């Protein structure tokens, strides 16, 4: 079993991903990094705060690649799950987690046969 999984995400898709992960695998995540986007329209900061409280998650805010790197380094995760993140991560950041990073990206999936 992989422990010390870190979630890094923001915006609506990141929030929904975090919510679903908590419903499907409660207790898997302990720490979340998001950005403080309270100054922009459509901010999800308060929603991340509420969800983190609901699931007893340690919530950190980062507004720079350097800060994100330090937060990841300080936590020493075995795995990072990243979604809807809009900061460039430093190359050194990618070697921190033992099992690396998993990036979750939104995609369109439709019913019916595939056409080429």
C-alpha distances in whole Angstrom, upper triangle without the diagonal:
4,6,10,11,14,17,20,23,26,29,29,26,24,24,24,21,19,21,20,16,17,18,16,13,14,13,10,13,15,17,19,22,25,29,32,34,36,39,39,39,36,34,31,31,32,29,26,28,28,25,23,25,24,20,21,19,21,23,25,27,28,31,31,29,30,28,25,25,25,23,20,21,21,18,16,13,10,11,14,16,19,22,26,26,29,29,29,26,27,26,25,23,21,20,18,15,13,12,15,16,16,19,20,24,26,28,31,30,33,34,36,37,36,39,40
4,7,7,11,13,17,20,23,26,26,24,21,22,22,19,17,19,18,15,16,18,16,12,14,12,9,11,12,14,16,19,22,25,28,30,33,36,36,37,34,32,28,28,29,27,24,25,26,23,21,23,23,19,19,17,18,20,21,24,25,28,27,25,26,25,21,21,21,19,16,17,18,14,13,10,7,8,11,12,16,19,23,23,26,26,25,23,24,23,22,19,17,17,15,11,10,9,12,13,13,17,18,22,24,26,29,29,32,34,36,37,36,39,39
4,6,9,12,15,19,22,25,26,24,20,21,22,19,16,19,18,14,15,17,16,12,13,10,7,8,9,11,14,17,20,24,26,29,31,34,34,35,33,30,27,26,27,25,22,23,24,20,18,20,20,17,16,14,15,17,19,22,23,26,26,24,24,23,20,19,19,17,14,16,15,12,11,8,7,8,11,12,16,19,22,22,25,25,25,22,23,23,21,18,18,17,14,11,11,11,13,14,14,18,19,23,25,28,31,31,34,36,38,39,38,41,41
4,6,10,13,16,20,23,24,22,19,19,21,18,15,18,18,15,15,18,17,14,13,11,8,7,7,8,11,13,17,20,23,26,28,31,31,33,30,27,24,23,24,23,19,20,22,19,16,19,19,16,15,12,12,14,15,18,19,22,22,21,21,19,16,16,16,13,11,12,12,8,8,5,5,7,9,11,14,17,20,20,23,22,22,19,21,21,19,16,15,15,12,9,10,11,12,13,14,17,18,22,24,27,30,31,34,36,39,40,39,42,42
4,7,10,13,17,20,21,19,15,16,17,14,12,15,15,12,12,16,15,12,12,10,7,6,7,8,9,11,15,18,21,23,26,29,29,30,27,25,22,21,22,21,17,19,20,17,15,18,18,15,15,12,12,13,14,17,18,21,21,19,20,18,15,15,16,13,10,13,13,10,9,6,6,5,6,7,11,14,17,16,20,19,20,17,19,19,18,15,14,15,12,9,10,10,10,10,11,13,14,18,21,24,27,27,31,33,36,37,35,38,38
4,6,10,13,17,18,17,13,14,16,13,11,14,15,12,13,16,16,14,14,12,9,6,7,6,6,8,11,14,18,20,22,25,25,27,24,22,19,18,20,18,15,16,18,15,13,16,17,14,14,10,10,10,11,13,14,17,17,16,17,15,12,12,13,10,8,11,11,8,9,6,8,6,5,6,8,11,14,13,17,16,17,15,17,17,17,13,13,14,11,9,12,11,11,9,10,12,13,17,19,23,26,27,31,33,36,37,35,38,38
4,6,10,13,14,13,9,10,12,10,8,11,12,10,11,14,15,13,13,12,10,7,8,6,5,6,8,12,15,17,20,22,22,23,21,18,15,15,17,15,12,14,16,13,11,15,16,13,14,10,10,10,10,12,13,16,16,15,17,15,12,13,15,11,10,13,14,11,13,10,11,9,6,5,6,8,11,10,14,14,16,14,17,18,18,14,14,16,14,12,15,14,12,10,10,10,11,14,16,20,23,24,28,30,33,34,33,35,36
4,7,11,13,12,8,10,13,10,9,13,14,13,14,17,18,17,17,16,14,11,12,9,6,5,6,9,13,14,17,20,19,21,19,16,14,13,16,15,11,14,16,14,13,16,18,16,16,12,12,10,10,10,10,12,13,12,14,12,9,11,13,10,9,13,14,12,14,11,13,11,7,6,5,7,8,7,10,11,12,11,14,16,16,12,13,16,14,13,16,15,13,10,10,10,10,13,15,19,22,24,28,30,34,35,33,35,35
4,7,9,8,5,7,10,9,8,12,13,12,14,17,18,17,18,18,16,13,14,11,8,6,5,8,11,12,15,17,16,17,15,13,11,11,14,12,10,13,15,13,13,16,17,16,17,14,14,11,11,10,10,12,13,13,16,14,11,14,16,13,13,17,18,16,17,15,17,14,10,8,6,5,5,5,9,10,13,12,16,18,19,15,16,19,17,16,19,18,16,12,12,10,10,11,13,16,20,22,25,28,31,33,31,33,33
4,7,7,5,6,9,10,9,12,14,14,16,18,19,20,20,20,19,16,16,14,10,8,5,6,9,9,12,14,13,14,11,9,7,8,11,10,8,12,14,13,13,16,17,17,18,15,15,12,12,10,10,11,13,14,17,15,13,16,18,15,16,19,20,19,21,19,21,18,14,12,9,7,5,6,8,10,14,14,18,20,21,18,19,22,21,20,23,22,19,16,15,13,12,12,13,17,20,22,25,28,32,33,32,33,34
4,6,5,6,9,10,11,12,15,16,17,19,20,21,21,22,21,18,19,17,13,12,9,9,10,8,11,13,11,11,8,7,6,8,11,10,9,13,14,13,14,17,18,18,20,17,18,15,15,13,13,13,16,17,20,18,16,19,21,19,19,23,24,22,24,22,24,21,17,15,12,9,6,8,9,13,16,17,21,23,25,22,22,25,24,23,27,25,23,19,18,15,13,13,12,16,18,21,24,27,30,32,31,32,33
4,5,5,6,9,10,11,12,14,15,17,18,20,20,21,21,18,20,18,15,14,11,12,13,12,13,16,13,12,9,9,7,10,12,9,10,13,14,12,15,17,17,18,20,18,19,16,17,16,17,17,20,20,23,22,19,23,24,22,22,26,26,25,26,24,25,22,19,16,13,10,8,11,13,16,19,20,24,26,28,24,24,28,27,25,28,26,24,20,18,16,13,12,11,14,16,19,21,24,28,30,29,30,31
4,5,5,6,9,10,11,12,14,15,16,18,19,20,19,17,19,18,14,14,12,13,16,14,16,19,16,15,12,12,10,13,15,12,12,15,16,14,16,19,18,18,20,18,19,17,18,17,18,18,20,20,23,22,19,22,24,22,21,25,26,24,25,22,23,20,16,13,11,7,6,10,12,15,18,19,23,24,26,23,22,25,25,23,26,23,21,18,15,12,10,9,8,11,13,16,19,22,25,27,26,28,29
4,5,5,6,9,10,10,12,14,15,16,17,18,16,14,16,14,11,11,9,11,13,13,15,18,16,16,13,12,9,11,13,11,9,13,14,12,13,16,16,16,17,15,16,14,14,14,15,16,17,17,20,19,16,19,21,18,17,21,22,20,21,19,20,17,13,10,8,5,5,8,11,14,16,17,20,22,23,20,19,23,22,20,23,21,19,15,13,11,9,9,10,14,16,18,21,24,28,29,28,30,31
4,5,5,6,9,10,11,12,14,15,15,16,16,14,15,14,10,11,9,12,13,13,15,18,16,16,12,11,8,9,11,8,7,10,11,8,10,13,13,13,15,13,15,12,14,14,15,17,19,20,22,20,18,21,22,19,19,23,23,21,23,20,21,18,15,13,11,9,9,11,14,16,19,20,23,25,26,22,22,25,24,22,25,23,21,18,16,14,12,13,13,16,18,20,23,25,29,31,30,32,34
4,5,5,6,9,10,11,12,14,14,17,16,14,17,16,13,14,13,15,17,16,18,21,19,18,14,14,11,13,14,10,10,13,13,10,12,15,14,14,17,15,17,16,17,18,19,20,23,23,26,24,21,24,25,22,22,25,26,23,25,22,23,19,17,13,13,10,10,13,16,19,22,22,26,27,28,25,24,27,26,23,26,24,22,19,16,14,12,12,11,14,16,17,20,22,26,28,27,30,31
4,5,5,6,9,10,10,12,13,15,13,12,15,14,12,13,13,15,18,18,20,23,21,20,17,16,13,15,16,13,11,15,15,11,13,16,15,14,16,14,17,15,17,17,19,20,22,21,24,22,19,22,23,20,19,23,24,21,22,19,19,16,13,10,10,8,9,12,16,18,20,20,23,25,25,22,21,24,23,20,22,20,19,15,13,11,8,10,10,13,15,16,20,22,25,27,26,29,30
4,6,5,6,9,10,10,11,12,11,9,11,11,9,11,11,14,16,17,19,22,21,21,18,16,12,13,14,11,9,12,12,9,9,13,12,10,13,11,13,12,14,15,17,19,21,21,23,21,18,20,22,18,17,21,21,18,20,17,18,15,13,10,10,9,11,13,16,18,20,20,23,25,25,21,21,23,21,19,21,19,18,15,13,13,11,13,13,17,19,20,23,25,29,31,30,33,34
4,5,5,6,9,10,10,12,12,11,13,13,12,14,14,17,18,19,20,23,22,21,18,17,13,14,14,10,9,12,11,7,9,12,10,9,12,12,14,14,16,18,20,22,24,24,26,24,21,24,25,21,21,24,24,21,23,20,21,18,16,13,14,12,14,16,19,21,24,24,27,28,29,25,25,27,25,23,25,23,22,19,17,16,14,15,15,18,20,20,23,25,28,31,30,33,35
4,5,5,6,8,9,12,12,12,15,15,14,16,16,19,21,21,23,26,25,24,20,19,16,17,18,14,13,16,15,11,13,15,13,12,15,14,17,17,19,21,22,25,26,26,28,26,23,25,27,23,22,26,26,23,24,20,21,18,16,13,14,13,15,17,21,23,25,24,28,29,29,26,25,27,25,23,24,22,21,18,16,15,13,14,14,16,18,18,20,22,26,28,27,30,32
4,5,5,6,7,9,8,8,12,13,12,15,16,19,21,22,24,27,26,26,22,21,17,18,19,15,14,16,15,12,12,15,13,11,14,12,15,15,18,20,21,24,25,24,27,25,21,23,24,21,19,23,23,20,20,17,17,14,13,10,12,12,15,17,20,22,24,23,26,27,27,23,22,24,22,19,21,18,18,16,13,14,12,14,15,17,20,20,23,24,27,29,29,32,33
4,6,5,5,7,7,7,10,12,12,15,16,19,21,22,24,27,26,26,23,21,17,18,17,14,13,14,13,9,10,12,10,7,11,10,13,14,17,19,21,24,26,26,27,25,22,24,25,21,20,23,23,20,21,18,18,16,15,13,15,15,17,19,22,24,26,25,28,29,29,25,24,26,24,21,22,20,20,18,16,17,15,18,18,21,23,23,26,27,30,32,32,35,37
4,6,6,9,10,11,14,16,15,19,19,22,24,25,26,29,28,28,24,23,19,20,19,16,15,17,15,11,13,14,11,10,13,13,17,18,21,23,25,28,29,29,31,29,26,28,28,25,24,27,27,23,24,21,21,19,18,16,18,17,19,21,25,27,29,28,31,32,32,28,27,29,27,24,25,23,23,21,19,19,17,19,19,21,22,22,24,25,29,31,31,34,36
4,6,10,9,11,14,17,17,20,21,24,26,27,28,32,30,30,26,25,22,22,22,19,18,20,18,15,16,17,15,13,16,15,19,20,22,24,26,29,30,30,31,29,26,28,29,26,24,27,27,23,24,20,20,17,17,15,17,17,19,22,25,27,29,28,30,31,31,28,26,28,26,23,23,21,21,20,17,18,16,18,18,20,21,21,23,24,27,29,29,32,34
4,6,6,8,12,14,15,18,20,24,26,27,29,32,31,31,28,26,22,23,23,20,18,19,18,15,15,17,15,11,14,13,17,18,21,23,25,28,29,28,30,28,25,26,27,23,22,24,24,20,21,17,17,15,15,14,16,17,20,22,25,27,28,26,29,29,29,26,24,25,24,20,21,19,19,18,16,18,16,19,20,22,24,23,26,27,30,32,32,35,36
4,6,7,10,13,14,18,19,23,25,26,27,31,30,30,27,25,21,21,21,18,16,17,16,13,12,14,11,8,11,11,14,16,19,22,24,27,29,28,30,27,24,26,26,23,21,24,23,20,21,17,18,16,16,15,18,18,21,22,26,27,29,27,30,31,30,26,26,27,24,21,22,20,21,20,18,20,18,21,22,25,26,26,29,30,33,35,35,38,40
4,6,7,10,13,16,19,22,24,26,27,31,31,31,28,26,22,21,21,19,16,17,16,13,12,13,12,8,9,9,12,14,18,21,23,26,28,27,28,25,23,24,24,20,19,21,20,17,18,15,15,15,15,15,18,19,22,22,26,27,28,26,28,29,28,25,24,25,22,19,20,19,20,19,18,20,19,23,24,27,29,29,32,33,36,38,37,41,42
4,7,10,11,15,17,21,24,26,27,31,30,31,28,26,22,22,22,20,17,18,18,15,13,15,14,11,11,10,13,15,17,20,22,25,26,25,26,24,21,22,22,19,17,19,19,15,15,12,12,11,12,12,15,16,20,20,24,24,25,23,26,26,25,22,21,21,19,16,16,15,16,15,15,17,17,20,22,24,27,27,30,31,34,36,35,38,39
4,6,8,11,14,18,20,22,24,27,27,28,25,23,19,18,19,17,14,15,15,12,10,13,13,9,10,7,9,11,13,16,18,21,22,22,23,20,17,18,19,15,14,17,16,12,13,10,11,10,10,10,13,14,17,17,21,21,23,21,23,24,23,19,19,20,17,14,16,15,16,14,14,16,15,19,21,24,26,27,30,32,35,37,36,39,39
4,7,11,13,17,19,22,23,26,27,28,26,23,19,18,18,17,14,14,15,12,9,11,12,9,8,5,6,9,11,15,17,20,22,21,22,19,16,18,17,14,13,15,14,10,12,10,12,12,12,12,14,16,19,18,22,22,23,21,23,24,23,19,20,20,17,15,17,17,17,16,17,18,18,22,23,27,30,30,34,35,39,40,39,42,43
4,7,10,14,16,18,20,23,24,25,23,20,17,15,16,15,12,12,14,12,9,11,13,10,9,5,5,6,8,11,13,17,18,17,18,15,13,14,14,10,10,13,12,9,11,9,12,12,10,11,12,14,16,16,19,18,20,18,20,22,20,17,18,19,16,14,16,17,16,15,16,17,17,20,22,26,29,30,33,36,39,40,39,42,42
4,6,10,13,15,17,20,20,22,20,17,14,12,14,13,9,10,12,10,8,11,13,11,11,7,6,5,6,9,10,14,15,15,16,14,11,13,14,10,10,14,13,11,13,11,14,12,10,10,10,11,13,12,15,15,17,16,18,20,20,16,17,19,16,15,18,17,16,14,14,15,15,18,19,23,26,28,31,33,37,38,37,39,40
4,7,10,12,15,18,18,20,18,15,13,11,14,13,10,11,14,13,10,14,16,14,14,10,8,6,5,6,7,10,11,12,13,10,8,11,11,8,9,12,12,11,13,12,15,13,10,10,9,11,12,10,12,12,14,13,16,18,18,14,15,18,15,15,18,18,16,14,15,14,15,17,19,23,26,28,32,34,38,39,37,39,40
4,7,9,11,14,14,16,14,11,10,8,11,11,8,10,13,12,11,14,16,15,15,12,11,8,6,5,6,8,11,12,14,11,9,13,14,11,12,15,16,15,17,16,18,16,13,12,10,10,10,8,10,10,14,13,16,19,19,16,17,20,18,18,21,21,19,16,16,15,15,16,18,21,24,27,30,33,36,38,36,38,38
4,6,9,11,11,14,13,10,9,7,11,12,10,11,15,15,14,16,19,19,18,15,14,10,8,5,5,6,9,11,13,11,9,13,14,12,14,17,17,17,20,19,22,19,16,15,13,12,11,9,9,9,13,14,16,20,20,17,19,22,20,20,24,24,21,18,19,17,17,18,19,23,26,28,32,35,38,39,38,39,39
4,6,8,9,12,12,8,9,6,9,11,10,10,14,15,14,16,19,19,19,16,15,11,9,6,7,7,10,13,15,12,12,16,16,15,17,20,19,19,22,22,25,23,19,19,16,15,14,12,12,12,16,17,20,23,23,20,23,25,24,24,27,27,25,22,22,21,21,21,22,25,28,31,34,37,40,42,40,42,42
4,5,6,8,8,5,7,6,10,11,11,12,15,16,16,18,20,21,21,19,18,14,13,9,10,9,12,15,17,15,15,18,19,18,20,23,23,23,25,24,27,25,21,20,17,15,13,12,11,13,16,18,21,24,25,22,24,27,26,26,30,29,26,23,23,21,20,20,20,24,26,29,32,35,38,40,39,40,40
4,6,8,8,5,7,6,8,11,11,12,14,16,16,18,20,21,22,20,19,15,14,11,12,11,15,18,20,18,18,22,22,20,22,25,25,25,28,27,30,28,24,23,20,19,16,15,15,16,20,22,24,28,29,26,28,31,29,29,33,32,30,27,26,24,23,23,23,27,29,31,34,37,41,42,41,42,43
4,7,9,7,10,10,12,14,15,15,18,20,20,22,24,25,25,23,22,18,17,14,14,12,15,19,21,19,19,23,23,22,24,27,27,27,30,30,32,30,27,25,22,21,18,17,16,17,20,22,25,29,29,27,29,32,31,31,35,34,32,29,28,26,25,25,25,28,30,33,35,39,42,44,42,43,44
4,6,6,9,10,12,14,15,16,18,20,21,22,24,26,26,24,23,19,18,15,15,13,16,19,21,20,20,23,25,23,25,28,28,28,31,30,32,30,26,24,21,19,16,15,14,16,19,22,25,28,29,27,29,32,31,31,35,34,31,28,27,24,23,22,22,25,27,30,32,36,39,40,39,40,40
4,6,9,11,13,14,15,17,18,20,21,23,24,26,27,25,25,21,21,18,18,16,19,22,25,23,23,26,28,26,27,31,31,31,33,32,34,31,28,25,22,20,16,17,16,18,22,24,28,31,32,29,31,34,33,33,36,35,33,29,28,25,24,22,21,24,25,28,30,34,37,39,37,38,39
4,6,9,11,11,13,15,16,17,19,20,21,23,24,22,23,19,19,17,18,17,20,22,25,23,22,26,27,25,26,30,30,29,31,30,32,29,25,23,20,17,14,15,15,18,21,24,27,30,31,28,29,33,32,31,34,33,30,27,26,23,21,20,18,21,22,25,27,30,34,36,35,36,37
4,6,8,9,10,12,13,14,16,18,19,20,21,19,19,16,16,13,14,14,17,19,22,20,19,23,24,22,23,27,27,26,28,27,29,27,23,21,18,16,13,14,14,16,20,22,25,28,29,26,27,31,29,29,32,31,29,25,24,22,20,20,19,22,24,27,29,32,36,38,36,38,39
4,6,5,6,9,10,11,12,14,15,17,18,16,17,13,14,12,14,14,17,19,22,20,18,22,23,20,21,25,25,24,26,24,27,24,21,18,16,14,12,13,14,16,20,21,25,27,28,25,26,29,27,27,30,29,26,23,22,20,18,18,17,21,23,25,28,31,34,36,35,37,38
4,5,5,6,9,10,11,12,14,16,16,14,14,10,11,9,12,12,16,18,20,17,16,20,21,18,19,23,22,21,24,23,26,23,20,19,17,15,14,14,15,16,20,21,24,27,27,24,25,28,26,26,29,28,26,23,23,21,20,20,20,24,26,28,31,34,37,39,38,40,41
4,5,5,6,9,10,11,12,14,15,14,14,11,13,12,15,16,19,22,23,20,20,23,23,20,22,25,24,23,26,25,28,26,23,21,19,18,17,17,18,20,24,24,27,30,30,27,28,31,29,28,31,31,29,26,25,23,22,23,22,26,28,30,32,35,38,41,40,42,43
4,5,5,6,8,10,10,12,14,13,14,12,13,13,16,17,21,22,24,22,20,24,24,21,22,25,25,23,26,24,26,24,21,19,18,16,15,16,18,20,23,24,27,30,30,27,28,30,28,27,30,29,27,24,23,21,20,20,20,23,25,27,29,31,35,37,37,39,40
4,5,5,6,8,10,11,12,10,11,8,10,10,13,15,18,20,21,18,17,20,20,17,18,22,21,19,22,20,23,20,18,16,15,14,13,14,16,18,21,21,24,27,27,23,24,27,25,23,26,25,24,21,20,19,18,19,19,22,25,27,29,32,35,38,37,39,40
4,6,5,6,9,10,10,9,10,7,10,10,14,16,19,21,22,19,18,21,21,17,19,22,21,19,22,21,24,22,20,18,18,17,17,17,19,20,23,23,26,29,28,25,26,28,26,25,28,27,26,23,23,22,21,22,23,26,28,30,33,35,39,41,40,43,44
4,5,5,6,9,10,10,12,10,13,14,17,20,23,24,26,23,21,24,24,21,22,25,24,22,25,23,26,24,22,20,20,19,19,19,22,23,26,26,29,32,32,28,29,31,28,27,30,29,28,25,24,24,22,23,23,27,28,30,32,34,38,40,40,42,44
4,5,5,6,8,8,11,10,13,14,17,20,23,24,25,22,20,23,23,20,20,24,23,20,23,21,23,21,19,17,17,16,17,18,21,22,25,25,28,30,30,26,27,29,26,24,27,26,25,23,21,21,19,21,21,24,26,27,30,32,35,38,37,40,41
4,5,5,6,5,7,6,10,12,15,18,21,22,23,20,18,21,21,17,18,21,19,17,20,18,20,19,17,16,16,16,17,17,20,21,24,23,26,28,28,24,25,27,24,22,25,24,23,21,21,20,19,22,22,26,28,29,32,34,38,40,39,42,43
4,5,5,6,8,9,12,14,18,21,24,25,26,22,21,24,23,19,21,23,22,19,22,21,23,22,20,20,20,20,21,21,24,25,27,27,29,32,31,27,28,30,27,25,28,27,27,25,24,24,23,25,26,29,31,32,35,37,40,43,42,45,46
4,6,8,11,12,15,17,21,24,26,27,29,25,23,26,26,22,23,26,24,21,24,22,24,23,21,20,21,20,21,22,25,26,29,28,31,33,33,29,29,31,28,26,28,28,27,25,24,24,23,25,25,28,30,30,33,34,38,41,40,43,45
4,6,9,11,14,17,20,23,26,26,27,24,22,24,24,20,20,23,22,19,21,19,20,19,18,17,19,19,20,21,24,25,28,27,29,31,30,26,27,28,25,23,25,24,24,22,22,22,21,23,24,27,29,29,32,34,37,39,39,42,44
4,7,9,13,16,19,22,25,25,26,23,21,23,22,18,19,21,19,17,19,18,20,19,18,18,19,20,22,22,25,25,28,26,29,31,29,26,26,28,24,22,24,24,24,23,23,23,23,25,26,29,32,33,35,37,41,43,42,45,46
4,6,10,13,16,19,21,22,22,19,17,19,19,15,15,18,16,13,16,15,17,16,15,15,16,17,19,18,22,22,24,23,25,27,26,22,23,24,21,19,21,21,21,19,19,20,20,23,24,27,30,31,34,36,39,41,40,43,44
4,7,10,13,17,19,19,19,16,15,17,15,12,13,15,13,11,14,13,16,16,15,15,16,17,19,18,21,20,22,21,23,25,23,20,21,22,19,18,21,21,21,19,20,21,21,23,25,29,31,33,36,38,42,43,42,45,46
4,7,10,14,16,17,17,14,12,15,14,11,12,15,14,12,15,15,18,17,14,15,15,15,16,15,18,17,20,19,21,24,23,19,21,22,19,18,22,22,21,19,19,19,19,22,23,27,30,31,35,37,41,42,41,43,44
4,7,10,12,14,14,10,9,12,11,8,10,13,12,11,15,14,18,17,14,15,14,15,16,14,16,15,17,16,18,21,20,17,19,21,18,18,21,22,20,18,19,19,20,22,24,27,30,32,36,38,42,43,42,44,44
4,7,10,12,12,9,8,12,12,9,12,15,14,14,17,17,20,19,16,16,14,15,14,12,13,13,15,15,17,20,20,17,19,21,19,19,23,23,21,19,20,19,20,21,23,26,30,32,35,38,42,43,41,43,43
4,6,8,9,6,6,9,10,8,11,13,13,14,17,17,20,18,15,16,14,14,14,11,11,9,12,12,14,17,17,14,17,19,17,18,22,22,20,18,19,18,19,20,22,26,29,32,35,38,42,43,41,42,42
4,7,9,7,8,11,12,11,13,16,16,17,20,20,23,21,18,18,15,16,14,11,10,8,11,12,14,18,18,15,18,21,19,21,24,25,22,20,21,19,20,21,23,26,29,32,35,39,42,43,41,42,42
4,5,5,6,9,10,11,12,14,15,17,19,19,22,20,17,18,15,16,15,11,10,7,9,9,10,14,15,13,16,18,17,19,23,23,20,18,20,19,20,21,23,27,30,33,36,40,43,43,41,42,41
4,5,5,6,9,10,11,12,14,15,17,17,19,18,15,16,14,15,14,11,10,6,6,6,7,11,11,9,12,15,14,16,20,20,17,16,18,16,19,20,22,25,29,32,35,39,41,42,39,40,40
4,5,5,6,9,10,10,12,14,16,17,20,19,16,18,16,18,18,14,13,10,10,8,8,11,10,9,13,15,14,16,20,21,18,17,20,19,22,23,26,29,33,35,39,42,45,45,43,44,43
4,5,5,6,9,10,10,12,14,16,19,18,16,17,16,17,17,14,13,10,11,10,10,14,13,11,14,16,14,16,20,21,19,17,20,19,21,23,26,29,32,35,39,42,45,45,43,45,44
4,5,5,6,8,10,11,12,13,16,15,12,13,12,14,14,11,11,9,10,8,9,12,11,9,12,14,12,13,17,18,15,14,16,16,18,19,22,26,29,32,35,38,41,42,40,41,41
4,6,5,6,9,10,11,12,14,14,12,14,13,16,17,13,14,11,10,7,7,10,8,6,9,11,9,11,15,16,14,13,16,16,19,21,24,27,31,33,37,40,43,43,41,42,42
4,5,5,6,9,10,12,15,15,14,16,16,19,19,16,17,14,14,11,10,13,11,9,12,13,10,13,16,18,16,16,19,19,22,24,27,30,34,36,40,43,46,46,44,46,45
4,5,5,6,9,10,14,14,12,14,14,16,18,15,16,14,14,12,12,15,13,10,13,14,11,12,16,17,15,15,17,18,20,22,25,29,32,34,38,41,44,44,43,44,44
4,5,5,6,7,10,10,9,11,12,15,17,14,16,14,14,11,11,13,11,7,10,10,7,8,12,13,12,11,14,15,18,20,24,27,30,32,36,39,41,42,40,42,42
4,6,5,8,11,12,11,15,15,18,20,17,19,16,16,12,12,13,10,7,10,10,6,8,12,14,13,13,17,18,21,24,27,30,34,35,39,42,45,45,43,45,44
4,6,9,12,14,13,16,17,20,22,19,21,18,18,15,15,16,13,11,14,13,10,11,14,16,15,16,19,21,23,26,29,32,36,37,41,44,47,47,45,47,47
4,6,9,11,11,14,15,18,21,18,21,19,19,16,16,17,15,12,14,13,10,9,12,14,14,14,17,19,21,24,27,30,34,35,39,41,44,45,43,45,45
4,7,9,10,13,15,19,21,19,22,19,19,16,16,16,13,11,12,10,7,6,9,11,11,13,16,18,21,24,27,30,34,35,38,41,43,44,42,44,44
4,5,7,10,13,16,19,17,20,19,19,15,16,16,14,11,11,11,7,5,7,9,9,10,12,15,17,21,24,27,30,31,35,37,40,40,39,41,41
4,7,10,13,17,20,19,22,21,20,17,17,17,15,12,11,10,8,5,5,6,7,9,11,15,17,21,24,26,30,30,34,36,39,39,37,40,40
4,7,10,13,17,16,19,18,18,15,16,16,15,12,10,10,9,5,6,5,5,6,8,11,13,17,20,23,26,27,30,32,35,35,34,36,36
4,6,10,13,12,15,15,15,12,14,14,14,10,9,11,9,7,9,8,6,5,6,8,11,14,17,20,24,25,29,31,34,34,33,35,35
4,7,10,10,14,14,15,13,16,16,16,13,12,14,13,10,13,11,9,6,5,6,7,11,14,17,20,21,25,28,30,31,29,32,32
4,7,7,10,11,12,11,14,15,16,12,12,15,14,12,15,13,11,7,6,5,6,9,12,15,19,20,24,27,30,31,29,31,31
4,5,9,11,12,13,16,17,19,16,15,18,18,16,19,17,14,10,9,6,5,6,9,12,16,18,21,25,28,28,27,29,29
4,6,9,12,13,17,18,20,17,17,20,20,19,22,20,17,14,12,9,8,7,9,12,15,18,22,25,28,29,27,29,29
4,6,8,9,13,15,17,14,14,18,18,17,21,19,16,13,12,9,10,10,12,16,19,22,25,28,31,32,30,32,31
4,7,9,13,15,17,15,16,19,19,20,23,22,18,15,15,12,13,12,14,17,20,23,27,30,33,34,31,32,32
4,6,9,12,14,12,13,17,17,18,21,21,17,15,15,13,15,15,17,20,24,27,30,33,36,37,34,35,35
4,7,9,12,10,11,15,15,17,20,20,16,14,15,13,15,15,18,21,24,27,31,34,37,37,34,35,34
4,6,8,6,8,11,12,13,16,16,13,11,13,12,15,16,19,22,26,28,32,35,38,38,35,36,35
4,5,5,7,10,11,13,16,17,14,13,16,15,18,20,23,25,29,32,35,38,41,41,38,39,38
4,5,6,8,10,12,15,15,12,12,15,15,19,20,24,26,29,32,35,38,40,40,37,38,37
4,6,6,7,11,13,14,12,13,16,17,20,22,26,28,32,34,38,41,43,43,40,41,40
4,6,6,8,11,12,10,10,13,14,17,20,23,26,30,31,35,38,41,41,38,40,39
4,6,7,9,10,6,7,11,12,16,18,21,24,28,29,33,36,38,38,35,37,36
4,6,7,9,7,9,13,15,19,21,25,27,31,32,36,38,41,40,38,39,38
4,6,9,7,9,13,15,19,22,25,28,31,33,37,39,42,41,39,41,40
4,5,5,7,11,13,17,20,23,26,29,30,34,37,39,39,37,39,39
4,6,9,12,15,18,22,25,27,31,32,35,37,39,39,37,40,39
4,7,9,13,15,19,22,24,28,28,32,34,36,36,34,36,36
4,7,10,13,16,20,22,26,27,30,33,35,35,32,35,34
4,6,10,13,16,19,22,23,27,30,32,32,30,32,32
4,6,10,13,15,19,20,24,26,28,29,27,29,29
4,6,10,12,16,18,21,24,27,27,25,27,27
4,7,9,13,14,18,21,24,24,23,25,25
4,6,10,12,16,19,22,23,20,22,23
4,7,10,13,16,19,20,19,20,21
4,6,10,13,16,17,15,17,18
4,7,10,13,14,13,14,16
4,7,10,11,10,13,15
4,7,9,9,11,14
4,7,9,11,15
4,7,9,13
4,6,10
4,7
4
